[in-house]
């Protein structure tokens, strides 16, 4: 497949792949497990909290009369 690509396109694809692999490797660095756990804990806490109460008063924009 690469033999059909322009050399510039091939280089661009290699850079894209290298950048994607670097992002994946960054998640494996020491200490990233703690960050991952903090994210999961925050998501779990947000899911367990009840939704905020809704306002029973109509929104001010809805009460405006059209001109």
HELIX and SHEET records of a PDB file:
HELIX    1   1 UNK A    2  UNK A    4  5                                   3    
HELIX    2   2 UNK A    7  UNK A   26  1                                  20    
HELIX    3   3 UNK A   32  UNK A   48  1                                  17    
HELIX    4   4 UNK A   60  UNK A   63  1                                   4    
END                                                                             
